[in-house]
Amino acid sequence: MNLSAYTNRPERSHFERCLKRLEQDVLRMGALVEESFRLSHRSLFERDLEAARKIKILDKEIDRYYRQIESDCATFMTLQAPVAQDLRLLSAFMQLVRDLERIGDYAKDLAEIAIKLFSYPTHDCMKEILAMSEHAQLMLASSLVALTELDGEAGRKVKKLDDTVDDAYDRLYGILSQQRDIKGVVEPILLMGLIIRHLERMADHATNIAQRVSYIVTGIRG
C-alpha cells in the first residue's frame, strides 16, 4: 500500500468539492448575466423603465460573484497545488467570468441608453437591432449550456452564430452613419450607434466564453 495515496485522497476530494462549488458559482453568475441581458432587451424594445432599474441591483450581485470567483481561483492556484488539468480549468474560469462581467456591464449601459431613448419616437432600425439583441442573447445562452455540458465543440458552434451578429452590426452601422437630412437632434442616431456596438461586443464575449469551454475540455485554445 502507498501511504501517500491514502493521505492525498482526502485533500484531493476536498479540492474537487471546492472546484464543484466554484463551477456552480460561475453558472449562478452566468444566470444573473443572462437575466440582466433580458432586462436590457425589455428596456430597449418595450420601453420598460422598471426593467432598467432592476439591472442596477443585478449588476451589484454580478460584480460580487466576479470578485469572489476571481479570489477563489487565485486561492486554489496558490494553496491547493492543483495539477495541470486543474490549472487549465481555473485559468479558464478566471477569464470566463471576466467575459460574463463585461456582458453585465454592457447590459447596464444599454439600460441607461434605453432611458435616454424613451423620449424619442421609435426609429425604423430598432426592428433590426431587436433581432441583433435576440441573436446575441442566444449566443450567451448557448455558451452557458456548453459550460454546463462541457461541450468541446462549443467554440466552433458559437463562432458561427457570431458571424450573424457581425453582419448585422456592419449593415446597421452603414445605415446609421449615412443618415441625412436629420430634423432636430441627432442623439437617437448616436445612441443607436452605441447600442449596436455594445451588442456586438456582448456577442464577442459570449464567443469567448464558448471558446474557453472548448479549452477546458480539449486543452486547445480556439
Secondary structure by P-SEA (a helix, b strand, c coil): ccaaaaaaaaaaaaaaaaaaaaaaaaaaaaaaaaaaaaaaaaaaccccaaaaaaaaaaaaaaaaaaaaaaaaaaaaaccccccaaaaaaaaaaaaaaaaaaaaaaaaaaaaaaaaaacccccccaaaaaaaaaaaaaaaaaaaaaaaaacccaaaaaaaaaaaaaaaaaaaaaaaaaacccccccaaaaaaaaaaaaaaaaaaaaaaaaaaaaaaaaccccc
